[in-house]
Structures are given as C-alpha cells and as structure tokens.
C-alpha cells in the first residue's frame, strides 16, 4: 500500500471528522458562496460588460481617430504627475511631485467635427495648484472608419497660458486590426513666451498600441517625445518616454492610465528646476453626458 493510500473505512472516518469541523458547517459554506458570488459579480462587471457609447482614449497621450457624435457632450479630467527635486527652507533637496491638471469639455458639432474647451491648472513642486490658462480646440475626421487604409483626423488648438501663447496641430493616424488599435499623433506646436516675440517650434510625437482583452478592458503601450527647438537647457532638450497603458470602459464612463519611464539622461540626477523627472504618470477619466 502506497504512502498516501488509506483503507475505505479509514477514509470514511476521516471525512466524517472533517465534516464535523466548523469550517464545513452549512452557514460557513453559505457565507463562502456568497463572498465568491459578490467577488465574481464585481469581476464580471469590470471586465465583461460591453461598452455602450463610450468614446475613450485607451492611450493617455495619443488622441484616437474617433470623434463624438452630433450633440454629444463629454467631460474629461487629466492628471499628470512626475517626481522631481526641490529645495526646502534649509536649502536641502527634497523629492516632491509636480502636478498638472486639465479639465476638458468636448461637444460634437457634427458626427465628424467636435469642439472642446479646457481649463489647465499647474503648480511648482511644494506649491499650491493654480489656474494656468485656457485652451480651445477642434478635431475632425476626413472619412468614416475603414473607408481608407488608414483612418485620418486633424486636431487644431490654441492655448492662452500664464507664461506663453501656444498653437498646436496634430495629424491623427489610426489602424484597427481586429481588437488591436495602432495610433500615432504627428504633433507640432509653436510657442510664444510671455514678453517675447520669438516663436519656438515644439515637437511632441506619440505612438501606441492598445488591445481589447475584453469589451471593457484594454492593455497597451505608448511612447511620446517632447523637444523645444531653438532653446538651450534641460527642459528644452528632447525627452523620450515609454511605458505600459491600460484602460477600462464602462458604458459612458472610461478611465485610462499609463506610467512612463524616461529613456534619456537616465544617469543624470534630477535638479530642482527640471520639468521632466525619470518617471511620468498620466491618468484620464472621461464621462459622456
């Protein structure tokens, strides 16, 4: 007889003792079943309920091709955070997060043309969050999805900020292959700093891929770069970021988040005046009204 074998009567005796234990009382079994039912129901609602009308951004920095339908309204809230160094009252360097918030109101003027208005808030590390300015933009599609080999849309924006005036243009290119989305934004800006007449070109291209694992959950990766041409200093230098992204889509509500690692200057210590830390996090929540 093997090491783990038991005689039939011995097995019945052991099973009877187990059933007499408290963990197998009917109430305990019922409680466990209820817990698993609740957990299972929540899990199914998070990953298997199909999206009804959401117009989400599965990649936080990259605008997709799709626009709102006519007369539809959506509110989006952005939160950007990057840890950088600051000097405290004793002149010592301390780690503090730098935040930037944007609240966006989008409205579909037609099925292919939408308008949006932004409020932007920013802060210096350790300081209070304050209104930085406003933005206005339009986004429009040239054809219906799938009519062309690559879906094309355009994005135009004007920003009146505290320290600069900005003009922004994006060419949005998207290719959907089954559940896979491939999206890139050819992103250009022109910035006029306050009390200056000089125009600084800015390059900020993005690229990403997102895959729908379920009707509600998408997983992907995204790259973005920022470079201010014609100006010296670390903040104007080209900076490259890449990282994983995920998105949840629950009907009219959606949420996407990504955490990016900076690929350049990885050995350089973060300085108090830096705008770009070694890590950047962006989270966006949208609600279609």
C-alpha positions as protocol buffer text, in pm:
chain_id: "A"
residue {
  index: 1
  type: UNK
  ca { x: 0 y: 0 z: 0 }
}
residue {
  index: 2
  type: UNK
  ca { x: 143 y: 342 z: -102 }
}
residue {
  index: 3
  type: UNK
  ca { x: 235 y: 619 z: 133 }
}
residue {
  index: 4
  type: UNK
  ca { x: -87 y: 823 z: 72 }
}
residue {
  index: 5
  type: UNK
  ca { x: -331 y: 529 z: 39 }
}
residue {
  index: 6
  type: UNK
  ca { x: -594 y: 462 z: 306 }
}
residue {
  index: 7
  type: UNK
  ca { x: -837 y: 179 z: 367 }
}
residue {
  index: 8
  type: UNK
  ca { x: -1200 y: 256 z: 270 }
}
residue {
  index: 9
  type: UNK
  ca { x: -1327 y: 258 z: 632 }
}
residue {
  index: 10
  type: UNK
  ca { x: -1039 y: 483 z: 737 }
}
residue {
  index: 11
  type: UNK
  ca { x: -1123 y: 733 z: 460 }
}
residue {
  index: 12
  type: UNK
  ca { x: -1488 y: 743 z: 566 }
}
residue {
  index: 13
  type: UNK
  ca { x: -1387 y: 807 z: 926 }
}
residue {
  index: 14
  type: UNK
  ca { x: -1157 y: 1096 z: 825 }
}
residue {
  index: 15
  type: UNK
  ca { x: -1427 y: 1252 z: 607 }
}
residue {
  index: 16
  type: UNK
  ca { x: -1673 y: 1239 z: 894 }
}
residue {
  index: 17
  type: UNK
  ca { x: -1429 y: 1421 z: 1121 }
}
residue {
  index: 18
  type: UNK
  ca { x: -1370 y: 1690 z: 857 }
}
residue {
  index: 19
  type: UNK
  ca { x: -1744 y: 1749 z: 814 }
}
residue {
  index: 20
  type: UNK
  ca { x: -1780 y: 1796 z: 1190 }
}
residue {
  index: 21
  type: UNK
  ca { x: -1524 y: 2080 z: 1184 }
}
residue {
  index: 22
  type: UNK
  ca { x: -1655 y: 2439 z: 1196 }
}
residue {
  index: 23
  type: UNK
  ca { x: -1520 y: 2536 z: 852 }
}
residue {
  index: 24
  type: UNK
  ca { x: -1766 y: 2292 z: 691 }
}
residue {
  index: 25
  type: UNK
  ca { x: -2077 y: 2398 z: 880 }
}
residue {
  index: 26
  type: UNK
  ca { x: -2367 y: 2493 z: 648 }
}
residue {
  index: 27
  type: UNK
  ca { x: -2357 y: 2860 z: 749 }
}
residue {
  index: 28
  type: UNK
  ca { x: -1985 y: 2883 z: 674 }
}
residue {
  index: 29
  type: UNK
  ca { x: -2036 y: 2721 z: 335 }
}
residue {
  index: 30
  type: UNK
  ca { x: -2322 y: 2959 z: 257 }
}
residue {
  index: 31
  type: UNK
  ca { x: -2111 y: 3259 z: 363 }
}
residue {
  index: 32
  type: UNK
  ca { x: -1820 y: 3148 z: 144 }
}
residue {
  index: 33
  type: UNK
  ca { x: -2052 y: 3102 z: -152 }
}
residue {
  index: 34
  type: UNK
  ca { x: -2196 y: 3449 z: -104 }
}
residue {
  index: 35
  type: UNK
  ca { x: -1847 y: 3604 z: -88 }
}
residue {
  index: 36
  type: UNK
  ca { x: -1743 y: 3429 z: -408 }
}
residue {
  index: 37
  type: UNK
  ca { x: -2068 y: 3534 z: -577 }
}
residue {
  index: 38
  type: UNK
  ca { x: -2010 y: 3901 z: -491 }
}
residue {
  index: 39
  type: UNK
  ca { x: -1644 y: 3891 z: -596 }
}
residue {
  index: 40
  type: UNK
  ca { x: -1735 y: 3712 z: -916 }
}
residue {
  index: 41
  type: UNK
  ca { x: -2011 y: 3958 z: -997 }
}
residue {
  index: 42
  type: UNK
  ca { x: -1785 y: 4259 z: -945 }
}
residue {
  index: 43
  type: UNK
  ca { x: -1513 y: 4098 z: -1157 }
}
residue {
  index: 44
  type: UNK
  ca { x: -1756 y: 4027 z: -1441 }
}
residue {
  index: 45
  type: UNK
  ca { x: -1889 y: 4383 z: -1430 }
}
residue {
  index: 46
  type: UNK
  ca { x: -1535 y: 4519 z: -1456 }
}
residue {
  index: 47
  type: UNK
  ca { x: -1413 y: 4310 z: -1746 }
}
residue {
  index: 48
  type: UNK
  ca { x: -1707 y: 4162 z: -1938 }
}
residue {
  index: 49
  type: UNK
  ca { x: -1982 y: 4426 z: -1960 }
}
residue {
  index: 50
  type: UNK
  ca { x: -1971 y: 4570 z: -2314 }
}
residue {
  index: 51
  type: UNK
  ca { x: -1917 y: 4941 z: -2369 }
}
residue {
  index: 52
  type: UNK
  ca { x: -2236 y: 5111 z: -2486 }
}
residue {
  index: 53
  type: UNK
  ca { x: -2149 y: 5457 z: -2615 }
}
residue {
  index: 54
  type: UNK
  ca { x: -1811 y: 5549 z: -2470 }
}
residue {
  index: 55
  type: UNK
  ca { x: -1559 y: 5740 z: -2685 }
}
residue {
  index: 56
  type: UNK
  ca { x: -1248 y: 5656 z: -2481 }
}
residue {
  index: 57
  type: UNK
  ca { x: -877 y: 5729 z: -2510 }
}
residue {
  index: 58
  type: UNK
  ca { x: -703 y: 5398 z: -2438 }
}
residue {
  index: 59
  type: UNK
  ca { x: -362 y: 5572 z: -2465 }
}
residue {
  index: 60
  type: UNK
  ca { x: -346 y: 5881 z: -2238 }
}
residue {
  index: 61
  type: UNK
  ca { x: -115 y: 6093 z: -2459 }
}
residue {
  index: 62
  type: UNK
  ca { x: -237 y: 5978 z: -2802 }
}
residue {
  index: 63
  type: UNK
  ca { x: -566 y: 6104 z: -2944 }
}
residue {
  index: 64
  type: UNK
  ca { x: -768 y: 5839 z: -3133 }
}
residue {
  index: 65
  type: UNK
  ca { x: -937 y: 5890 z: -3467 }
}
residue {
  index: 66
  type: UNK
  ca { x: -1297 y: 5864 z: -3342 }
}
residue {
  index: 67
  type: UNK
  ca { x: -1493 y: 6179 z: -3253 }
}
residue {
  index: 68
  type: UNK
  ca { x: -1811 y: 6239 z: -3059 }
}
residue {
  index: 69
  type: UNK
  ca { x: -2140 y: 6210 z: -3243 }
}
residue {
  index: 70
  type: UNK
  ca { x: -2351 y: 6519 z: -3306 }
}
residue {
  index: 71
  type: UNK
  ca { x: -2491 y: 6683 z: -2990 }
}
residue {
  index: 72
  type: UNK
  ca { x: -2298 y: 6453 z: -2758 }
}
residue {
  index: 73
  type: UNK
  ca { x: -2114 y: 6606 z: -2461 }
}
residue {
  index: 74
  type: UNK
  ca { x: -1820 y: 6457 z: -2269 }
}
residue {
  index: 75
  type: UNK
  ca { x: -1618 y: 6578 z: -1971 }
}
residue {
  index: 76
  type: UNK
  ca { x: -1259 y: 6459 z: -1930 }
}
residue {
  index: 77
  type: UNK
  ca { x: -1021 y: 6510 z: -1638 }
}
residue {
  index: 78
  type: UNK
  ca { x: -645 y: 6473 z: -1685 }
}
residue {
  index: 79
  type: UNK
  ca { x: -391 y: 6435 z: -1407 }
}
residue {
  index: 80
  type: UNK
  ca { x: -16 y: 6445 z: -1484 }
}
residue {
  index: 81
  type: UNK
  ca { x: 244 y: 6378 z: -1216 }
}
residue {
  index: 82
  type: UNK
  ca { x: 623 y: 6350 z: -1217 }
}
residue {
  index: 83
  type: UNK
  ca { x: 852 y: 6332 z: -913 }
}
residue {
  index: 84
  type: UNK
  ca { x: 1128 y: 6595 z: -916 }
}
residue {
  index: 85
  type: UNK
  ca { x: 1367 y: 6760 z: -669 }
}
residue {
  index: 86
  type: UNK
  ca { x: 1305 y: 7089 z: -488 }
}
residue {
  index: 87
  type: UNK
  ca { x: 1489 y: 7295 z: -227 }
}
residue {
  index: 88
  type: UNK
  ca { x: 1330 y: 7316 z: 117 }
}
residue {
  index: 89
  type: UNK
  ca { x: 1361 y: 7611 z: 357 }
}
residue {
  index: 90
  type: UNK
  ca { x: 1704 y: 7487 z: 467 }
}
residue {
  index: 91
  type: UNK
  ca { x: 1830 y: 7462 z: 109 }
}
residue {
  index: 92
  type: UNK
  ca { x: 1822 y: 7082 z: 110 }
}
residue {
  index: 93
  type: UNK
  ca { x: 1696 y: 6885 z: -190 }
}
residue {
  index: 94
  type: UNK
  ca { x: 1368 y: 6702 z: -133 }
}
residue {
  index: 95
  type: UNK
  ca { x: 1155 y: 6484 z: -358 }
}
residue {
  index: 96
  type: UNK
  ca { x: 818 y: 6639 z: -448 }
}
residue {
  index: 97
  type: UNK
  ca { x: 562 y: 6556 z: -718 }
}
residue {
  index: 98
  type: UNK
  ca { x: 491 y: 6814 z: -986 }
}
residue {
  index: 99
  type: UNK
  ca { x: 123 y: 6809 z: -1088 }
}
residue {
  index: 100
  type: UNK
  ca { x: -65 y: 6940 z: -1389 }
}
residue {
  index: 101
  type: UNK
  ca { x: -442 y: 6908 z: -1423 }
}
residue {
  index: 102
  type: UNK
  ca { x: -665 y: 6966 z: -1724 }
}
residue {
  index: 103
  type: UNK
  ca { x: -1044 y: 6969 z: -1733 }
}
residue {
  index: 104
  type: UNK
  ca { x: -1185 y: 6929 z: -2083 }
}
residue {
  index: 105
  type: UNK
  ca { x: -1539 y: 6982 z: -2212 }
}
residue {
  index: 106
  type: UNK
  ca { x: -1600 y: 6816 z: -2551 }
}
residue {
  index: 107
  type: UNK
  ca { x: -1905 y: 6867 z: -2771 }
}
residue {
  index: 108
  type: UNK
  ca { x: -1994 y: 6706 z: -3104 }
}
residue {
  index: 109
  type: UNK
  ca { x: -2090 y: 6976 z: -3354 }
}
residue {
  index: 110
  type: UNK
  ca { x: -2148 y: 6701 z: -3610 }
}
residue {
  index: 111
  type: UNK
  ca { x: -2070 y: 6331 z: -3641 }
}
residue {
  index: 112
  type: UNK
  ca { x: -1722 y: 6418 z: -3772 }
}
residue {
  index: 113
  type: UNK
  ca { x: -1644 y: 6753 z: -3607 }
}
residue {
  index: 114
  type: UNK
  ca { x: -1606 y: 6826 z: -3237 }
}
residue {
  index: 115
  type: UNK
  ca { x: -1513 y: 7131 z: -3030 }
}
residue {
  index: 116
  type: UNK
  ca { x: -1350 y: 7134 z: -2686 }
}
residue {
  index: 117
  type: UNK
  ca { x: -1269 y: 7387 z: -2415 }
}
residue {
  index: 118
  type: UNK
  ca { x: -1001 y: 7327 z: -2148 }
}
residue {
  index: 119
  type: UNK
  ca { x: -910 y: 7466 z: -1810 }
}
residue {
  index: 120
  type: UNK
  ca { x: -546 y: 7395 z: -1720 }
}
residue {
  index: 121
  type: UNK
  ca { x: -402 y: 7401 z: -1370 }
}
residue {
  index: 122
  type: UNK
  ca { x: -38 y: 7363 z: -1271 }
}
residue {
  index: 123
  type: UNK
  ca { x: 192 y: 7405 z: -973 }
}
residue {
  index: 124
  type: UNK
  ca { x: 553 y: 7423 z: -877 }
}
residue {
  index: 125
  type: UNK
  ca { x: 671 y: 7139 z: -652 }
}
residue {
  index: 126
  type: UNK
  ca { x: 559 y: 7204 z: -297 }
}
residue {
  index: 127
  type: UNK
  ca { x: 342 y: 7497 z: -408 }
}
residue {
  index: 128
  type: UNK
  ca { x: -31 y: 7548 z: -448 }
}
residue {
  index: 129
  type: UNK
  ca { x: -219 y: 7442 z: -758 }
}
residue {
  index: 130
  type: UNK
  ca { x: -337 y: 7740 z: -962 }
}
residue {
  index: 131
  type: UNK
  ca { x: -510 y: 7819 z: -1289 }
}
residue {
  index: 132
  type: UNK
  ca { x: -255 y: 7823 z: -1569 }
}
residue {
  index: 133
  type: UNK
  ca { x: -487 y: 7924 z: -1853 }
}
residue {
  index: 134
  type: UNK
  ca { x: -742 y: 7806 z: -2106 }
}
residue {
  index: 135
  type: UNK
  ca { x: -739 y: 7612 z: -2434 }
}
residue {
  index: 136
  type: UNK
  ca { x: -977 y: 7572 z: -2726 }
}
residue {
  index: 137
  type: UNK
  ca { x: -951 y: 7307 z: -2994 }
}
residue {
  index: 138
  type: UNK
  ca { x: -1130 y: 7127 z: -3275 }
}
residue {
  index: 139
  type: UNK
  ca { x: -1091 y: 6771 z: -3403 }
}
residue {
  index: 140
  type: UNK
  ca { x: -1241 y: 6647 z: -3729 }
}
residue {
  index: 141
  type: UNK
  ca { x: -1239 y: 6326 z: -3932 }
}
residue {
  index: 142
  type: UNK
  ca { x: -1200 y: 6311 z: -4309 }
}
residue {
  index: 143
  type: UNK
  ca { x: -1394 y: 5987 z: -4368 }
}
residue {
  index: 144
  type: UNK
  ca { x: -1575 y: 5709 z: -4190 }
}
residue {
  index: 145
  type: UNK
  ca { x: -1376 y: 5442 z: -4008 }
}
residue {
  index: 146
  type: UNK
  ca { x: -1242 y: 5183 z: -4252 }
}
residue {
  index: 147
  type: UNK
  ca { x: -1308 y: 5385 z: -4569 }
}
residue {
  index: 148
  type: UNK
  ca { x: -934 y: 5447 z: -4612 }
}
residue {
  index: 149
  type: UNK
  ca { x: -644 y: 5208 z: -4548 }
}
residue {
  index: 150
  type: UNK
  ca { x: -553 y: 5431 z: -4252 }
}
residue {
  index: 151
  type: UNK
  ca { x: -811 y: 5645 z: -4069 }
}
residue {
  index: 152
  type: UNK
  ca { x: -713 y: 6013 z: -4067 }
}
residue {
  index: 153
  type: UNK
  ca { x: -823 y: 6303 z: -3844 }
}
residue {
  index: 154
  type: UNK
  ca { x: -691 y: 6654 z: -3773 }
}
residue {
  index: 155
  type: UNK
  ca { x: -661 y: 6845 z: -3446 }
}
residue {
  index: 156
  type: UNK
  ca { x: -610 y: 7223 z: -3408 }
}
residue {
  index: 157
  type: UNK
  ca { x: -567 y: 7402 z: -3074 }
}
residue {
  index: 158
  type: UNK
  ca { x: -496 y: 7747 z: -2930 }
}
residue {
  index: 159
  type: UNK
  ca { x: -382 y: 7784 z: -2567 }
}
residue {
  index: 160
  type: UNK
  ca { x: -368 y: 8109 z: -2367 }
}
residue {
  index: 161
  type: UNK
  ca { x: -148 y: 8020 z: -2073 }
}
residue {
  index: 162
  type: UNK
  ca { x: 11 y: 8222 z: -1796 }
}
residue {
  index: 163
  type: UNK
  ca { x: 363 y: 8221 z: -1941 }
}
residue {
  index: 164
  type: UNK
  ca { x: 307 y: 8156 z: -2311 }
}
residue {
  index: 165
  type: UNK
  ca { x: 71 y: 8153 z: -2606 }
}
residue {
  index: 166
  type: UNK
  ca { x: 60 y: 7820 z: -2792 }
}
residue {
  index: 167
  type: UNK
  ca { x: -66 y: 7698 z: -3127 }
}
residue {
  index: 168
  type: UNK
  ca { x: -93 y: 7322 z: -3172 }
}
residue {
  index: 169
  type: UNK
  ca { x: -157 y: 7088 z: -3464 }
}
residue {
  index: 170
  type: UNK
  ca { x: -196 y: 6711 z: -3477 }
}
residue {
  index: 171
  type: UNK
  ca { x: -232 y: 6467 z: -3762 }
}
residue {
  index: 172
  type: UNK
  ca { x: -403 y: 6161 z: -3616 }
}
residue {
  index: 173
  type: UNK
  ca { x: -345 y: 5828 z: -3790 }
}
residue {
  index: 174
  type: UNK
  ca { x: -512 y: 5506 z: -3674 }
}
residue {
  index: 175
  type: UNK
  ca { x: -526 y: 5149 z: -3800 }
}
residue {
  index: 176
  type: UNK
  ca { x: -756 y: 4894 z: -3638 }
}
residue {
  index: 177
  type: UNK
  ca { x: -676 y: 4525 z: -3689 }
}
residue {
  index: 178
  type: UNK
  ca { x: -938 y: 4319 z: -3510 }
}
residue {
  index: 179
  type: UNK
  ca { x: -909 y: 4405 z: -3140 }
}
residue {
  index: 180
  type: UNK
  ca { x: -574 y: 4581 z: -3192 }
}
residue {
  index: 181
  type: UNK
  ca { x: -552 y: 4960 z: -3226 }
}
residue {
  index: 182
  type: UNK
  ca { x: -239 y: 5122 z: -3368 }
}
residue {
  index: 183
  type: UNK
  ca { x: -242 y: 5500 z: -3329 }
}
residue {
  index: 184
  type: UNK
  ca { x: 10 y: 5778 z: -3386 }
}
residue {
  index: 185
  type: UNK
  ca { x: -14 y: 6156 z: -3344 }
}
residue {
  index: 186
  type: UNK
  ca { x: 217 y: 6373 z: -3556 }
}
residue {
  index: 187
  type: UNK
  ca { x: 213 y: 6655 z: -3303 }
}
residue {
  index: 188
  type: UNK
  ca { x: 354 y: 7005 z: -3361 }
}
residue {
  index: 189
  type: UNK
  ca { x: 339 y: 7323 z: -3154 }
}
residue {
  index: 190
  type: UNK
  ca { x: 451 y: 7684 z: -3182 }
}
residue {
  index: 191
  type: UNK
  ca { x: 510 y: 7864 z: -2853 }
}
residue {
  index: 192
  type: UNK
  ca { x: 545 y: 8238 z: -2791 }
}
residue {
  index: 193
  type: UNK
  ca { x: 681 y: 8306 z: -2445 }
}
residue {
  index: 194
  type: UNK
  ca { x: 547 y: 8598 z: -2243 }
}
residue {
  index: 195
  type: UNK
  ca { x: 727 y: 8930 z: -2306 }
}
residue {
  index: 196
  type: UNK
  ca { x: 898 y: 8774 z: -2607 }
}
residue {
  index: 197
  type: UNK
  ca { x: 825 y: 8787 z: -2978 }
}
residue {
  index: 198
  type: UNK
  ca { x: 1025 y: 8478 z: -3061 }
}
residue {
  index: 199
  type: UNK
  ca { x: 839 y: 8166 z: -3174 }
}
residue {
  index: 200
  type: UNK
  ca { x: 977 y: 7832 z: -3054 }
}
residue {
  index: 201
  type: UNK
  ca { x: 878 y: 7519 z: -3253 }
}
residue {
  index: 202
  type: UNK
  ca { x: 796 y: 7216 z: -3040 }
}
residue {
  index: 203
  type: UNK
  ca { x: 787 y: 6852 z: -3145 }
}
residue {
  index: 204
  type: UNK
  ca { x: 574 y: 6615 z: -2940 }
}
residue {
  index: 205
  type: UNK
  ca { x: 501 y: 6299 z: -3145 }
}
residue {
  index: 206
  type: UNK
  ca { x: 330 y: 5999 z: -2988 }
}
residue {
  index: 207
  type: UNK
  ca { x: 273 y: 5638 z: -3087 }
}
residue {
  index: 208
  type: UNK
  ca { x: 100 y: 5348 z: -2919 }
}
residue {
  index: 209
  type: UNK
  ca { x: -80 y: 5017 z: -2945 }
}
residue {
  index: 210
  type: UNK
  ca { x: -381 y: 4901 z: -2746 }
}
residue {
  index: 211
  type: UNK
  ca { x: -551 y: 4560 z: -2744 }
}
residue {
  index: 212
  type: UNK
  ca { x: -901 y: 4482 z: -2617 }
}
residue {
  index: 213
  type: UNK
  ca { x: -865 y: 4180 z: -2389 }
}
residue {
  index: 214
  type: UNK
  ca { x: -1236 y: 4208 z: -2304 }
}
residue {
  index: 215
  type: UNK
  ca { x: -1510 y: 4452 z: -2412 }
}
residue {
  index: 216
  type: UNK
  ca { x: -1426 y: 4656 z: -2101 }
}
residue {
  index: 217
  type: UNK
  ca { x: -1050 y: 4620 z: -2050 }
}
residue {
  index: 218
  type: UNK
  ca { x: -773 y: 4726 z: -2288 }
}
residue {
  index: 219
  type: UNK
  ca { x: -399 y: 4682 z: -2240 }
}
residue {
  index: 220
  type: UNK
  ca { x: -127 y: 4857 z: -2439 }
}
residue {
  index: 221
  type: UNK
  ca { x: 197 y: 5051 z: -2454 }
}
residue {
  index: 222
  type: UNK
  ca { x: 273 y: 5411 z: -2552 }
}
residue {
  index: 223
  type: UNK
  ca { x: 571 y: 5628 z: -2649 }
}
residue {
  index: 224
  type: UNK
  ca { x: 592 y: 6008 z: -2653 }
}
residue {
  index: 225
  type: UNK
  ca { x: 863 y: 6267 z: -2701 }
}
residue {
  index: 226
  type: UNK
  ca { x: 896 y: 6639 z: -2624 }
}
residue {
  index: 227
  type: UNK
  ca { x: 1154 y: 6878 z: -2768 }
}
residue {
  index: 228
  type: UNK
  ca { x: 1160 y: 7259 z: -2775 }
}
residue {
  index: 229
  type: UNK
  ca { x: 1372 y: 7369 z: -3068 }
}
residue {
  index: 230
  type: UNK
  ca { x: 1591 y: 7678 z: -3067 }
}
residue {
  index: 231
  type: UNK
  ca { x: 1630 y: 7699 z: -2688 }
}
residue {
  index: 232
  type: UNK
  ca { x: 1905 y: 7567 z: -2463 }
}
residue {
  index: 233
  type: UNK
  ca { x: 1865 y: 7387 z: -2131 }
}
residue {
  index: 234
  type: UNK
  ca { x: 1749 y: 7052 z: -2000 }
}
residue {
  index: 235
  type: UNK
  ca { x: 1377 y: 7133 z: -2019 }
}
residue {
  index: 236
  type: UNK
  ca { x: 1409 y: 7218 z: -2390 }
}
residue {
  index: 237
  type: UNK
  ca { x: 1615 y: 6911 z: -2478 }
}
residue {
  index: 238
  type: UNK
  ca { x: 1447 y: 6611 z: -2647 }
}
residue {
  index: 239
  type: UNK
  ca { x: 1299 y: 6377 z: -2386 }
}
residue {
  index: 240
  type: UNK
  ca { x: 1168 y: 6032 z: -2468 }
}
residue {
  index: 241
  type: UNK
  ca { x: 917 y: 5841 z: -2255 }
}
residue {
  index: 242
  type: UNK
  ca { x: 770 y: 5492 z: -2293 }
}
residue {
  index: 243
  type: UNK
  ca { x: 553 y: 5273 z: -2074 }
}
residue {
  index: 244
  type: UNK
  ca { x: 254 y: 5041 z: -2032 }
}
residue {
  index: 245
  type: UNK
  ca { x: -103 y: 5169 z: -2051 }
}
residue {
  index: 246
  type: UNK
  ca { x: -441 y: 5028 z: -1955 }
}
residue {
  index: 247
  type: UNK
  ca { x: -800 y: 5143 z: -1996 }
}
residue {
  index: 248
  type: UNK
  ca { x: -1138 y: 5047 z: -1852 }
}
residue {
  index: 249
  type: UNK
  ca { x: -1456 y: 5132 z: -2045 }
}
residue {
  index: 250
  type: UNK
  ca { x: -1788 y: 5111 z: -1860 }
}
residue {
  index: 251
  type: UNK
  ca { x: -2063 y: 5236 z: -2088 }
}
residue {
  index: 252
  type: UNK
  ca { x: -2038 y: 5616 z: -2085 }
}
residue {
  index: 253
  type: UNK
  ca { x: -1758 y: 5618 z: -1828 }
}
residue {
  index: 254
  type: UNK
  ca { x: -1396 y: 5534 z: -1908 }
}
residue {
  index: 255
  type: UNK
  ca { x: -1058 y: 5558 z: -1737 }
}
residue {
  index: 256
  type: UNK
  ca { x: -708 y: 5523 z: -1883 }
}
residue {
  index: 257
  type: UNK
  ca { x: -370 y: 5539 z: -1710 }
}
residue {
  index: 258
  type: UNK
  ca { x: -8 y: 5494 z: -1810 }
}
residue {
  index: 259
  type: UNK
  ca { x: 328 y: 5510 z: -1632 }
}
residue {
  index: 260
  type: UNK
  ca { x: 626 y: 5613 z: -1844 }
}
residue {
  index: 261
  type: UNK
  ca { x: 998 y: 5583 z: -1792 }
}
residue {
  index: 262
  type: UNK
  ca { x: 1229 y: 5849 z: -1937 }
}
residue {
  index: 263
  type: UNK
  ca { x: 1478 y: 5692 z: -2176 }
}
residue {
  index: 264
  type: UNK
  ca { x: 1727 y: 5980 z: -2198 }
}
residue {
  index: 265
  type: UNK
  ca { x: 1964 y: 6103 z: -1926 }
}
residue {
  index: 266
  type: UNK
  ca { x: 1891 y: 5801 z: -1710 }
}
residue {
  index: 267
  type: UNK
  ca { x: 2207 y: 5855 z: -1503 }
}
residue {
  index: 268
  type: UNK
  ca { x: 2153 y: 6230 z: -1466 }
}
residue {
  index: 269
  type: UNK
  ca { x: 2037 y: 6340 z: -1120 }
}
residue {
  index: 270
  type: UNK
  ca { x: 1706 y: 6528 z: -1114 }
}
residue {
  index: 271
  type: UNK
  ca { x: 1753 y: 6900 z: -1045 }
}
residue {
  index: 272
  type: UNK
  ca { x: 1513 y: 7144 z: -871 }
}
residue {
  index: 273
  type: UNK
  ca { x: 1423 y: 7331 z: -1194 }
}
residue {
  index: 274
  type: UNK
  ca { x: 1359 y: 7019 z: -1404 }
}
residue {
  index: 275
  type: UNK
  ca { x: 1014 y: 6977 z: -1557 }
}
residue {
  index: 276
  type: UNK
  ca { x: 1071 y: 6615 z: -1658 }
}
residue {
  index: 277
  type: UNK
  ca { x: 1156 y: 6354 z: -1398 }
}
residue {
  index: 278
  type: UNK
  ca { x: 1267 y: 5996 z: -1458 }
}
residue {
  index: 279
  type: UNK
  ca { x: 904 y: 5882 z: -1431 }
}
residue {
  index: 280
  type: UNK
  ca { x: 586 y: 6039 z: -1568 }
}
residue {
  index: 281
  type: UNK
  ca { x: 231 y: 5927 z: -1488 }
}
residue {
  index: 282
  type: UNK
  ca { x: -83 y: 6037 z: -1670 }
}
residue {
  index: 283
  type: UNK
  ca { x: -437 y: 5936 z: -1580 }
}
residue {
  index: 284
  type: UNK
  ca { x: -752 y: 6042 z: -1769 }
}
residue {
  index: 285
  type: UNK
  ca { x: -1117 y: 5993 z: -1672 }
}
residue {
  index: 286
  type: UNK
  ca { x: -1398 y: 6062 z: -1918 }
}
residue {
  index: 287
  type: UNK
  ca { x: -1775 y: 6075 z: -1871 }
}
residue {
  index: 288
  type: UNK
  ca { x: -2017 y: 6109 z: -2160 }
}
residue {
  index: 289
  type: UNK
  ca { x: -2329 y: 6300 z: -2055 }
}
